[in-house]
Amino acid sequence: MKLLSLIVPVLNEEEAVPLFYEAVQEVLRDEPYELEILFVDDGSTDKTLEIIEGLHVRDSRVRGISFSRNFGKELALAAGLQAARGDAVVPMDVDLQDPPTLLKQFLRLWEQGYETVGVRSRRDADSWAKRVSAGLFYRLFSRLTKGRVVPNERLARTCTFHQGLVWLGGLPQCHCGI
């Protein structure tokens, strides 16, 4: 059975983590995939890590990485991508901004051979700095994947879904025991 990894960067999301977990369970209940939910705690000061640890105790498919301080979402995502074990990897926002209901559609497209499905095409609500950093990230990612990533402008929905990612290395990290 194929393994699907969800990479979920979190920072002070103690209320959102359980809601995200339940939403994903509901959507993927009848899907023929093994599941790994990898939360990357980017230096939370609330009970986010405790909640992730509690979920891990109940469900071994939940894993966690904990940073000693806040390094930013991009590095949290990079650490999650490195640690992911899945045949397919889906970075998602814990606040359900990336609707878990789209996972089924993404999985069908992946099974049809697509390597990348869905990158956010509208960034109107994002700050200028966020839009610039996201643009640089996708430009770099496209180069690293030799152009196998469809540009932002040509895709219609949120979320990214990647097959065959390779870790670039060089970023310090700390894994916790979950």
Order of alpha helices (4+ residues) and beta strands (2+ residues): beta-alpha-beta-alpha-beta-alpha-beta-alpha-alpha-beta
